Amino acid sequence: MDKFITDINGKVTKTVEIKNPTASVDGNRMEYKVLSEDKNQIVLEINSHIYNVVYSKKSDEKFQIVAKGQNYEVEVLTELQNKAKKLNAERRKNSGETLIKAPMPGLVLRMEVEQGNEVVEGTSLFILEAMKMENEIKSEISGTIKEVKVSQGESVEKGAVILIIE
């Protein structure tokens, strides 16, 4: 059985357990079957209902999903990854500074913040274009922008420090 912690739009957390041909979401069991899968599209049958889901991968753990006409940003983590994320967030909170890094190589289309701005968790920090898709990078913490390390129009590698929040 595979168990995952999902974060939907940064607001809703669900525990998903998968044991083919069943899955449970927060303990609610359902039957599922993959009817077809294409490059960025999957057709699922869940409890006798058909769902067409279009998705794009933003990083190893994050996906942009369109289902039933609604857009969702979903982060999928194993239990171990989720624990590590919480520990890292706690460590960052105690260290005073957080380095915001590029999650993938790309082009900085637009900086949404500048030095001195106050941000809260969920604030849009910058737009990164990767593989012809615009990816909005949001703050995972609250704080003040201490330093912006890149400029609009600059190409960055995965892991490059974009800005620092304290």
C-alpha positions as CSV (number, residue, x, y, z in Angstrom):
1,M,0.0,0.0,0.0
2,D,1.3,3.5,-0.9
3,K,0.4,6.4,1.4
4,F,0.7,10.0,0.4
5,I,0.0,13.4,2.0
6,T,-1.5,15.8,-0.6
7,D,-1.8,19.6,-0.3
8,I,-4.5,21.1,-2.6
9,N,-4.1,24.8,-3.4
10,G,-2.1,25.3,-0.2
11,K,-5.3,25.1,1.8
12,V,-6.6,21.5,2.0
13,T,-4.5,18.5,3.2
14,K,-5.7,15.0,2.5
15,T,-4.2,11.6,3.3
16,V,-4.4,9.3,0.3
17,E,-3.8,5.5,0.5
18,I,-3.6,3.5,-2.7
19,K,-4.0,-0.3,-2.9
20,N,-5.0,-1.1,-6.4
21,P,-7.9,-1.3,-7.3
22,T,-9.0,0.7,-4.2
23,A,-7.9,4.0,-2.7
24,S,-9.0,5.9,0.4
25,V,-9.0,9.6,0.9
26,D,-9.0,10.6,4.6
27,G,-10.4,7.1,5.3
28,N,-13.2,7.2,2.7
29,R,-12.7,4.1,0.5
30,M,-13.3,4.1,-3.2
31,E,-12.9,1.8,-6.2
32,Y,-10.8,3.2,-9.1
33,K,-9.6,2.2,-12.5
34,V,-7.4,4.0,-15.0
35,L,-9.3,3.8,-18.3
36,S,-6.7,5.6,-20.4
37,E,-3.5,7.6,-19.9
38,D,-1.9,9.9,-22.4
39,K,1.0,12.4,-22.2
40,N,-0.7,14.9,-19.8
41,Q,-4.2,13.4,-19.5
42,I,-5.7,10.6,-17.6
43,V,-9.3,9.2,-17.7
44,L,-10.3,7.6,-14.4
45,E,-13.3,5.7,-13.3
46,I,-14.0,6.3,-9.6
47,N,-17.0,4.6,-8.0
48,S,-18.6,4.2,-11.4
49,H,-18.1,7.9,-12.3
50,I,-15.8,8.9,-15.2
51,Y,-13.3,11.8,-14.7
52,N,-11.1,13.3,-17.3
53,V,-8.0,14.9,-15.7
54,V,-5.5,17.1,-17.4
55,Y,-2.2,17.7,-15.6
56,S,1.2,19.2,-15.9
57,K,4.2,18.5,-13.7
58,K,5.6,21.6,-12.0
59,S,8.2,19.8,-10.0
60,D,8.8,16.3,-8.7
61,E,6.1,16.8,-6.1
62,K,3.9,19.5,-7.5
63,F,1.2,19.3,-10.3
64,Q,-1.2,21.6,-11.9
65,I,-4.5,19.7,-12.4
66,V,-7.7,20.5,-14.2
67,A,-10.6,18.3,-13.3
68,K,-14.3,18.9,-13.7
69,G,-13.5,22.4,-15.0
70,Q,-11.6,23.4,-11.9
71,N,-7.9,24.2,-11.6
72,Y,-5.9,22.8,-8.7
73,E,-2.3,23.0,-7.6
74,V,-1.5,19.7,-5.9
75,E,1.6,18.8,-3.9
76,V,2.0,15.0,-3.4
77,L,4.4,13.9,-0.7
78,T,5.3,10.6,0.9
79,E,4.9,10.5,4.7
80,L,8.7,10.8,5.0
81,Q,8.9,13.8,2.6
82,N,6.0,15.5,4.5
83,K,7.9,15.1,7.9
84,A,11.1,16.5,6.3
85,K,9.2,19.4,4.9
86,K,7.7,20.2,8.4
87,L,11.2,19.9,10.0
88,N,12.7,22.2,7.3
89,A,10.0,24.8,7.9
90,E,10.6,24.7,11.6
91,R,14.4,25.0,11.1
92,R,13.9,27.9,8.7
93,K,11.6,29.6,11.2
94,N,14.3,29.3,13.9
95,S,17.2,30.3,11.7
96,G,16.0,33.8,10.7
97,E,16.6,33.5,7.0
98,T,15.1,31.4,4.2
99,L,16.6,31.1,0.8
100,I,14.0,30.8,-1.9
101,K,15.4,28.7,-4.7
102,A,14.3,28.0,-8.3
103,P,12.4,24.7,-8.2
104,M,13.4,24.1,-11.9
105,P,15.5,25.7,-14.6
106,G,13.7,28.5,-16.4
107,L,13.3,32.2,-17.1
108,V,12.2,34.7,-14.5
109,L,9.3,36.3,-16.2
110,R,8.3,38.7,-13.4
111,M,9.3,39.4,-9.8
112,E,6.1,40.0,-7.7
113,V,8.0,41.3,-4.7
114,E,11.0,43.6,-4.0
115,Q,13.4,44.1,-1.2
116,G,11.6,45.3,2.0
117,N,8.2,43.9,1.1
118,E,6.4,42.0,3.8
119,V,5.0,38.7,2.7
120,V,2.8,36.1,4.3
121,E,2.5,32.4,3.5
122,G,0.9,32.0,0.0
123,T,2.1,35.4,-1.3
124,S,3.2,35.2,-5.0
125,L,7.0,35.8,-5.1
126,F,7.8,35.4,-8.8
127,I,6.7,33.8,-12.1
128,L,9.1,31.3,-13.6
129,E,8.7,30.1,-17.2
130,A,9.8,26.5,-17.7
131,M,8.9,24.3,-20.7
132,K,6.6,27.1,-22.1
133,M,4.6,27.1,-18.9
134,E,4.3,29.9,-16.4
135,N,4.8,28.7,-12.8
136,E,3.8,31.0,-9.9
137,I,6.1,30.5,-7.0
138,K,4.5,31.3,-3.7
139,S,6.0,31.9,-0.3
140,E,5.9,29.0,2.2
141,I,6.6,31.4,5.1
142,S,5.8,34.9,6.3
143,G,8.5,37.5,6.7
144,T,10.3,40.4,5.0
145,I,12.1,40.2,1.7
146,K,15.7,40.8,2.7
147,E,17.3,40.5,-0.8
148,V,16.3,39.8,-4.4
149,K,19.1,38.0,-6.2
150,V,17.8,37.9,-9.8
151,S,16.2,40.3,-12.3
152,Q,13.2,39.9,-14.5
153,G,14.2,38.2,-17.8
154,E,17.1,36.4,-16.2
155,S,17.6,32.6,-16.8
156,V,18.2,30.5,-13.7
157,E,19.2,26.9,-13.0
158,K,17.3,24.6,-10.7
159,G,18.4,25.4,-7.1
160,A,19.6,29.0,-7.9
161,V,18.8,31.4,-5.0
162,I,16.1,33.8,-6.2
163,L,15.5,35.8,-3.0
164,I,16.0,35.7,0.7
165,I,13.2,36.1,3.3
166,E,13.9,36.9,7.0
